[in-house]
Amino acid sequence: MGDATAAAAGRADSAPAALAALLHFLDRPSVDRLWQVLGLTSSGTVRLLDRLAETGYIERQEGADRRSTAIVLTDAGRVAAEEVCGARADVLDRATASLSPAERADFDLLIGKMLVGLMRGPGAVRWICRLCDTGICRGSPGGCPVGNAARERYGGG
């Protein structure tokens, strides 16, 4: 999956995860929020953003206050992010293609439980859902297992 998403993003660093997160669930995040999601240092995140800006994938805009900067996908960045997510989906589809519908249902249940077991507490860096297509979880029966478990454990919406 790493090879496929890196090829789609044109980079092998944290760019695929950054692009997917910006596409699916981060709306104009600050650098601080992005480094929390990616699990990079602040300076590492800034260097990644410099590379993504040089590629034409992101723009830095004025943030919520004068001290912060918001990160926004460009049109080219949105296309690259969609390619990253498509590459991820293709790998997962190939990996599960040999499962019968019943096995797939069992797998979906079990992988949801496993992901909840990998979940970290509030404030953790390197979020579990960096590459997730949150639209799929929101549209599936029962919703996202990790999101449901987080709401149950920690409250919130």
Salt bridges, closest charged atoms under 4 A:
ASP13 OD2 - ARG11 NE 3.43
ASP13 OD2 - ARG51 NH2 2.87
ASP50 OD1 - ARG60 NH2 2.74
ASP65 OD2 - ARG67 NH2 3.44
ASP108 OD1 - ARG104 NE 3.38
ASP133 OD1 - HIS24 ND1 3.43
